[in-house]
Amino acid sequence: MRVKTERPKIDYKFYNPANTCEILYMEIFKKSKWEFNKRNNREEKKDWWYECKNDFEKNINLLFSKFIPEGLGEDEDKENKDKYLQLVIKEFENLKIKWQNFFDSVKKRNERFLEDLRNCGFNVKPLTARCPWRLVIGLGASHPQETSMTLHHIYGIPYIPGSAVKGITRHWAVLKFAEEKAKLEGKSFEDSIKEIAKALDDGNDLPLFLDNIEFKKVIEIFGTQKQVGKVIFMDAYPLDDINLKIDIMNVHYPDYYSGEKPPADWQNPKPVKFLTVENTTFQFYLISRENVLLNIAEKLLKEALKGHGIGAKTSLGYGLFSL
């Protein structure tokens, strides 16, 4: 077996701006494994991968969102997305080894920030939850490789933005109050969802209760188009080991979904690779000056994480948490 370093711009290239490419060619290489085939009396390529220099310090977010490789070899997928994602995971694992104290530093920084808020009269409600299966936030965001995932732009680690935490909690409240409204008034669930969502947007109180929660309290928690909410939903960060995994979705009828042809078995599936977080614990924080609202928001968030999930593909079981 022979490992070969392939030639930049000939055997592989990076589809980045010229100046960036020159730097990348010095730091990231394409390696291949060759074995001699006695029957054919020649060497054959068995596998290949991307590899970074050991001393090349990386922000994984930049590597994931800006690095655009293009395969030039025979029988290679031009996008070679699986190899590119394998490099991202490999380098992330390398950084985890180097950054043993990194998560402690992030945690301490957040604790100092929360203590300052407490000193200013705010109440802080912590919530720890674990995603035992897979989670992907920001799958549909703009990305050169079609599918994305939200990584912190400074830390380079997966996290759940506070806007996503607030969004799923609000969505869960809309669903539950819509169920109650549909039951009481005999309306369709879909119409009830629209009415509840509009009432929340406009700040119009409704004579509805859900487990002794007044609808007007929900309005106060999330705010309206004209009034800021009274509960702050913080970004959620991983607490311990972060596990990145490659996942796949397989579009079996691409021509049908693109609106060109009816579904048929002769259409070739087009597997799409994407990055996920698996079996990782996250730390959530809710902040408010009013304990009553804080307790209601915590209840709704717990139910949303367990019953609905957060992020993309929740209907397939992604993004569900255990508390």
Contacts in CASP RR format, 6 or more apart in sequence:
PFRMAT RR
TARGET T0000
AUTHOR 0000-0000-0000
METHOD contacts of the structure
MODEL  1
MRVKTERPKIDYKFYNPANTCEILYMEIFKKSKWEFNKRNNREEKKDWWY
ECKNDFEKNINLLFSKFIPEGLGEDEDKENKDKYLQLVIKEFENLKIKWQ
NFFDSVKKRNERFLEDLRNCGFNVKPLTARCPWRLVIGLGASHPQETSMT
LHHIYGIPYIPGSAVKGITRHWAVLKFAEEKAKLEGKSFEDSIKEIAKAL
DDGNDLPLFLDNIEFKKVIEIFGTQKQVGKVIFMDAYPLDDINLKIDIMN
VHYPDYYSGEKPPADWQNPKPVKFLTVENTTFQFYLISRENVLLNIAEKL
LKEALKGHGIGAKTSLGYGLFSL
1 33 0 8 1.000
1 34 0 8 1.000
1 35 0 8 1.000
1 46 0 8 1.000
2 33 0 8 1.000
2 34 0 8 1.000
2 35 0 8 1.000
2 43 0 8 1.000
3 31 0 8 1.000
3 32 0 8 1.000
3 33 0 8 1.000
3 34 0 8 1.000
4 31 0 8 1.000
4 32 0 8 1.000
4 33 0 8 1.000
4 34 0 8 1.000
5 29 0 8 1.000
5 30 0 8 1.000
5 31 0 8 1.000
6 12 0 8 1.000
6 29 0 8 1.000
6 30 0 8 1.000
6 31 0 8 1.000
6 32 0 8 1.000
6 48 0 8 1.000
8 25 0 8 1.000
8 29 0 8 1.000
8 30 0 8 1.000
9 25 0 8 1.000
10 72 0 8 1.000
11 30 0 8 1.000
11 72 0 8 1.000
11 73 0 8 1.000
12 30 0 8 1.000
12 69 0 8 1.000
12 70 0 8 1.000
12 71 0 8 1.000
12 72 0 8 1.000
12 73 0 8 1.000
13 21 0 8 1.000
13 69 0 8 1.000
13 70 0 8 1.000
13 71 0 8 1.000
13 72 0 8 1.000
14 20 0 8 1.000
14 21 0 8 1.000
14 24 0 8 1.000
14 25 0 8 1.000
14 28 0 8 1.000
14 67 0 8 1.000
14 68 0 8 1.000
14 69 0 8 1.000
14 70 0 8 1.000
15 68 0 8 1.000
15 69 0 8 1.000
15 70 0 8 1.000
15 144 0 8 1.000
16 24 0 8 1.000
16 66 0 8 1.000
16 67 0 8 1.000
16 68 0 8 1.000
20 66 0 8 1.000
24 67 0 8 1.000
27 52 0 8 1.000
27 53 0 8 1.000
27 56 0 8 1.000
28 50 0 8 1.000
28 51 0 8 1.000
28 52 0 8 1.000
28 53 0 8 1.000
28 56 0 8 1.000
28 67 0 8 1.000
28 87 0 8 1.000
29 50 0 8 1.000
29 51 0 8 1.000
29 52 0 8 1.000
29 53 0 8 1.000
30 48 0 8 1.000
30 49 0 8 1.000
30 50 0 8 1.000
30 51 0 8 1.000
31 48 0 8 1.000
31 49 0 8 1.000
31 50 0 8 1.000
31 51 0 8 1.000
32 45 0 8 1.000
32 47 0 8 1.000
32 48 0 8 1.000
32 49 0 8 1.000
33 45 0 8 1.000
33 46 0 8 1.000
33 47 0 8 1.000
33 48 0 8 1.000
34 43 0 8 1.000
34 44 0 8 1.000
34 45 0 8 1.000
34 46 0 8 1.000
35 43 0 8 1.000
35 44 0 8 1.000
35 46 0 8 1.000
36 42 0 8 1.000
36 43 0 8 1.000
36 44 0 8 1.000
37 43 0 8 1.000
37 44 0 8 1.000
48 76 0 8 1.000
48 83 0 8 1.000
49 83 0 8 1.000
49 86 0 8 1.000
49 87 0 8 1.000
50 69 0 8 1.000
50 83 0 8 1.000
50 84 0 8 1.000
50 86 0 8 1.000
50 87 0 8 1.000
51 87 0 8 1.000
52 58 0 8 1.000
52 87 0 8 1.000
52 91 0 8 1.000
58 91 0 8 1.000
58 95 0 8 1.000
59 154 0 8 1.000
59 156 0 8 1.000
60 88 0 8 1.000
60 91 0 8 1.000
60 92 0 8 1.000
60 95 0 8 1.000
60 151 0 8 1.000
60 156 0 8 1.000
60 157 0 8 1.000
61 151 0 8 1.000
61 152 0 8 1.000
61 153 0 8 1.000
61 155 0 8 1.000
61 156 0 8 1.000
63 87 0 8 1.000
63 88 0 8 1.000
63 91 0 8 1.000
64 88 0 8 1.000
64 149 0 8 1.000
64 151 0 8 1.000
64 275 0 8 1.000
65 143 0 8 1.000
65 144 0 8 1.000
65 148 0 8 1.000
65 151 0 8 1.000
66 144 0 8 1.000
67 84 0 8 1.000
67 87 0 8 1.000
68 144 0 8 1.000
68 145 0 8 1.000
69 80 0 8 1.000
69 83 0 8 1.000
69 84 0 8 1.000
70 78 0 8 1.000
70 79 0 8 1.000
70 80 0 8 1.000
71 77 0 8 1.000
71 78 0 8 1.000
71 79 0 8 1.000
71 80 0 8 1.000
79 145 0 8 1.000
81 145 0 8 1.000
81 273 0 8 1.000
82 246 0 8 1.000
82 273 0 8 1.000
84 145 0 8 1.000
85 246 0 8 1.000
85 273 0 8 1.000
85 274 0 8 1.000
85 275 0 8 1.000
86 246 0 8 1.000
88 244 0 8 1.000
88 275 0 8 1.000
89 244 0 8 1.000
89 245 0 8 1.000
89 246 0 8 1.000
89 275 0 8 1.000
92 242 0 8 1.000
92 244 0 8 1.000
96 241 0 8 1.000
96 242 0 8 1.000
102 155 0 8 1.000
103 238 0 8 1.000
103 239 0 8 1.000
103 240 0 8 1.000
106 155 0 8 1.000
106 237 0 8 1.000
107 237 0 8 1.000
107 239 0 8 1.000
107 283 0 8 1.000
110 237 0 8 1.000
110 283 0 8 1.000
110 285 0 8 1.000
114 124 0 8 1.000
114 285 0 8 1.000
114 287 0 8 1.000
117 124 0 8 1.000
117 287 0 8 1.000
118 124 0 8 1.000
121 289 0 8 1.000
122 232 0 8 1.000
122 287 0 8 1.000
122 288 0 8 1.000
122 289 0 8 1.000
123 287 0 8 1.000
123 288 0 8 1.000
123 289 0 8 1.000
123 290 0 8 1.000
123 291 0 8 1.000
123 294 0 8 1.000
124 285 0 8 1.000
124 286 0 8 1.000
124 287 0 8 1.000
125 285 0 8 1.000
125 286 0 8 1.000
125 287 0 8 1.000
125 288 0 8 1.000
125 294 0 8 1.000
125 295 0 8 1.000
125 297 0 8 1.000
125 298 0 8 1.000
126 283 0 8 1.000
126 284 0 8 1.000
126 285 0 8 1.000
127 283 0 8 1.000
127 284 0 8 1.000
127 285 0 8 1.000
127 286 0 8 1.000
127 298 0 8 1.000
127 301 0 8 1.000
127 302 0 8 1.000
127 323 0 8 1.000
128 239 0 8 1.000
128 281 0 8 1.000
128 282 0 8 1.000
128 283 0 8 1.000
128 284 0 8 1.000
128 323 0 8 1.000
129 281 0 8 1.000
129 282 0 8 1.000
129 284 0 8 1.000
129 302 0 8 1.000
129 305 0 8 1.000
129 321 0 8 1.000
129 322 0 8 1.000
129 323 0 8 1.000
130 279 0 8 1.000
130 280 0 8 1.000
130 281 0 8 1.000
130 282 0 8 1.000
130 321 0 8 1.000
130 322 0 8 1.000
130 323 0 8 1.000
131 277 0 8 1.000
131 278 0 8 1.000
131 279 0 8 1.000
131 280 0 8 1.000
131 281 0 8 1.000
131 282 0 8 1.000
131 319 0 8 1.000
131 320 0 8 1.000
131 321 0 8 1.000
131 322 0 8 1.000
132 279 0 8 1.000
132 320 0 8 1.000
132 322 0 8 1.000
133 278 0 8 1.000
133 279 0 8 1.000
133 317 0 8 1.000
133 318 0 8 1.000
133 319 0 8 1.000
133 320 0 8 1.000
134 245 0 8 1.000
134 247 0 8 1.000
134 276 0 8 1.000
134 277 0 8 1.000
134 278 0 8 1.000
134 318 0 8 1.000
134 319 0 8 1.000
135 158 0 8 1.000
135 276 0 8 1.000
135 277 0 8 1.000
135 278 0 8 1.000
135 280 0 8 1.000
135 310 0 8 1.000
135 311 0 8 1.000
135 318 0 8 1.000
135 319 0 8 1.000
136 149 0 8 1.000
136 247 0 8 1.000
136 274 0 8 1.000
136 275 0 8 1.000
136 276 0 8 1.000
136 277 0 8 1.000
136 311 0 8 1.000
136 312 0 8 1.000
136 313 0 8 1.000
136 318 0 8 1.000
136 319 0 8 1.000
137 149 0 8 1.000
137 150 0 8 1.000
137 158 0 8 1.000
137 159 0 8 1.000
137 160 0 8 1.000
137 161 0 8 1.000
137 164 0 8 1.000
137 310 0 8 1.000
137 311 0 8 1.000
137 312 0 8 1.000
138 148 0 8 1.000
138 149 0 8 1.000
138 150 0 8 1.000
138 311 0 8 1.000
138 312 0 8 1.000
139 147 0 8 1.000
139 148 0 8 1.000
139 149 0 8 1.000
139 274 0 8 1.000
139 311 0 8 1.000
139 312 0 8 1.000
139 313 0 8 1.000
140 147 0 8 1.000
140 148 0 8 1.000
140 312 0 8 1.000
141 148 0 8 1.000
141 150 0 8 1.000
142 148 0 8 1.000
146 272 0 8 1.000
147 272 0 8 1.000
147 273 0 8 1.000
147 274 0 8 1.000
147 275 0 8 1.000
149 158 0 8 1.000
149 274 0 8 1.000
149 275 0 8 1.000
149 276 0 8 1.000
149 277 0 8 1.000
150 158 0 8 1.000
150 159 0 8 1.000
150 160 0 8 1.000
150 161 0 8 1.000
150 164 0 8 1.000
151 157 0 8 1.000
151 158 0 8 1.000
151 159 0 8 1.000
152 158 0 8 1.000
152 159 0 8 1.000
157 237 0 8 1.000
157 238 0 8 1.000
157 242 0 8 1.000
158 238 0 8 1.000
158 242 0 8 1.000
158 244 0 8 1.000
158 277 0 8 1.000
158 280 0 8 1.000
159 235 0 8 1.000
159 236 0 8 1.000
159 237 0 8 1.000
159 238 0 8 1.000
159 282 0 8 1.000
160 235 0 8 1.000
160 236 0 8 1.000
160 282 0 8 1.000
160 284 0 8 1.000
160 310 0 8 1.000
161 235 0 8 1.000
162 233 0 8 1.000
162 234 0 8 1.000
162 235 0 8 1.000
162 236 0 8 1.000
163 233 0 8 1.000
164 310 0 8 1.000
164 311 0 8 1.000
165 233 0 8 1.000
165 234 0 8 1.000
165 235 0 8 1.000
165 236 0 8 1.000
165 284 0 8 1.000
165 301 0 8 1.000
165 310 0 8 1.000
166 222 0 8 1.000
166 233 0 8 1.000
167 233 0 8 1.000
168 301 0 8 1.000
168 304 0 8 1.000
168 305 0 8 1.000
168 308 0 8 1.000
168 309 0 8 1.000
168 310 0 8 1.000
168 311 0 8 1.000
169 222 0 8 1.000
169 233 0 8 1.000
169 297 0 8 1.000
169 300 0 8 1.000
169 301 0 8 1.000
169 304 0 8 1.000
170 200 0 8 1.000
170 222 0 8 1.000
171 304 0 8 1.000
171 308 0 8 1.000
172 300 0 8 1.000
172 301 0 8 1.000
172 303 0 8 1.000
172 304 0 8 1.000
172 307 0 8 1.000
172 308 0 8 1.000
173 200 0 8 1.000
173 210 0 8 1.000
173 218 0 8 1.000
173 222 0 8 1.000
173 300 0 8 1.000
174 193 0 8 1.000
174 196 0 8 1.000
174 197 0 8 1.000
174 200 0 8 1.000
175 193 0 8 1.000
175 308 0 8 1.000
176 210 0 8 1.000
176 303 0 8 1.000
177 196 0 8 1.000
177 206 0 8 1.000
177 208 0 8 1.000
177 210 0 8 1.000
177 215 0 8 1.000
177 218 0 8 1.000
178 189 0 8 1.000
178 192 0 8 1.000
178 193 0 8 1.000
178 195 0 8 1.000
178 196 0 8 1.000
179 189 0 8 1.000
179 192 0 8 1.000
180 208 0 8 1.000
180 209 0 8 1.000
180 210 0 8 1.000
181 187 0 8 1.000
181 192 0 8 1.000
181 195 0 8 1.000
181 196 0 8 1.000
181 206 0 8 1.000
181 208 0 8 1.000
182 188 0 8 1.000
182 189 0 8 1.000
182 191 0 8 1.000
182 192 0 8 1.000
184 208 0 8 1.000
185 192 0 8 1.000
187 195 0 8 1.000
196 206 0 8 1.000
198 204 0 8 1.000
199 205 0 8 1.000
199 206 0 8 1.000
199 215 0 8 1.000
199 219 0 8 1.000
200 218 0 8 1.000
200 219 0 8 1.000
200 222 0 8 1.000
200 223 0 8 1.000
200 224 0 8 1.000
201 224 0 8 1.000
201 225 0 8 1.000
202 224 0 8 1.000
202 225 0 8 1.000
203 219 0 8 1.000
203 223 0 8 1.000
203 224 0 8 1.000
203 227 0 8 1.000
205 215 0 8 1.000
205 216 0 8 1.000
205 219 0 8 1.000
206 215 0 8 1.000
207 215 0 8 1.000
208 214 0 8 1.000
208 215 0 8 1.000
209 215 0 8 1.000
211 299 0 8 1.000
213 296 0 8 1.000
213 299 0 8 1.000
217 292 0 8 1.000
217 293 0 8 1.000
217 296 0 8 1.000
218 296 0 8 1.000
218 300 0 8 1.000
220 229 0 8 1.000
220 230 0 8 1.000
220 290 0 8 1.000
220 293 0 8 1.000
221 229 0 8 1.000
221 230 0 8 1.000
221 231 0 8 1.000
221 293 0 8 1.000
221 296 0 8 1.000
221 297 0 8 1.000
221 300 0 8 1.000
222 229 0 8 1.000
222 231 0 8 1.000
223 229 0 8 1.000
223 230 0 8 1.000
230 288 0 8 1.000
230 289 0 8 1.000
230 290 0 8 1.000
230 293 0 8 1.000
231 286 0 8 1.000
231 287 0 8 1.000
231 288 0 8 1.000
231 293 0 8 1.000
231 294 0 8 1.000
231 297 0 8 1.000
232 286 0 8 1.000
232 287 0 8 1.000
232 288 0 8 1.000
233 286 0 8 1.000
233 297 0 8 1.000
233 301 0 8 1.000
234 284 0 8 1.000
234 285 0 8 1.000
234 286 0 8 1.000
234 287 0 8 1.000
236 282 0 8 1.000
236 283 0 8 1.000
236 284 0 8 1.000
236 285 0 8 1.000
237 282 0 8 1.000
237 283 0 8 1.000
238 277 0 8 1.000
238 280 0 8 1.000
238 281 0 8 1.000
238 282 0 8 1.000
238 283 0 8 1.000
239 281 0 8 1.000
239 282 0 8 1.000
239 283 0 8 1.000
240 280 0 8 1.000
240 281 0 8 1.000
241 280 0 8 1.000
242 277 0 8 1.000
242 280 0 8 1.000
243 277 0 8 1.000
243 278 0 8 1.000
243 279 0 8 1.000
243 280 0 8 1.000
244 275 0 8 1.000
244 276 0 8 1.000
244 277 0 8 1.000
244 278 0 8 1.000
245 275 0 8 1.000
245 276 0 8 1.000
245 277 0 8 1.000
245 278 0 8 1.000
246 273 0 8 1.000
246 274 0 8 1.000
246 275 0 8 1.000
246 276 0 8 1.000
247 273 0 8 1.000
247 274 0 8 1.000
247 275 0 8 1.000
247 276 0 8 1.000
248 271 0 8 1.000
248 272 0 8 1.000
248 273 0 8 1.000
248 274 0 8 1.000
249 271 0 8 1.000
249 272 0 8 1.000
249 274 0 8 1.000
249 313 0 8 1.000
250 269 0 8 1.000
250 270 0 8 1.000
250 271 0 8 1.000
250 272 0 8 1.000
251 257 0 8 1.000
251 269 0 8 1.000
251 270 0 8 1.000
251 271 0 8 1.000
251 272 0 8 1.000
252 263 0 8 1.000
252 267 0 8 1.000
252 269 0 8 1.000
253 263 0 8 1.000
253 264 0 8 1.000
253 267 0 8 1.000
254 267 0 8 1.000
254 268 0 8 1.000
254 269 0 8 1.000
254 270 0 8 1.000
255 261 0 8 1.000
255 264 0 8 1.000
255 267 0 8 1.000
256 262 0 8 1.000
256 263 0 8 1.000
256 264 0 8 1.000
256 267 0 8 1.000
261 267 0 8 1.000
276 318 0 8 1.000
282 321 0 8 1.000
284 301 0 8 1.000
286 294 0 8 1.000
286 297 0 8 1.000
286 298 0 8 1.000
286 301 0 8 1.000
287 294 0 8 1.000
288 294 0 8 1.000
288 297 0 8 1.000
302 323 0 8 1.000
304 310 0 8 1.000
305 320 0 8 1.000
305 321 0 8 1.000
305 323 0 8 1.000
306 320 0 8 1.000
306 321 0 8 1.000
306 322 0 8 1.000
306 323 0 8 1.000
307 320 0 8 1.000
308 314 0 8 1.000
308 320 0 8 1.000
309 317 0 8 1.000
309 318 0 8 1.000
309 319 0 8 1.000
309 320 0 8 1.000
309 321 0 8 1.000
310 319 0 8 1.000
310 321 0 8 1.000
311 318 0 8 1.000
311 319 0 8 1.000
312 318 0 8 1.000
313 319 0 8 1.000
314 320 0 8 1.000
END
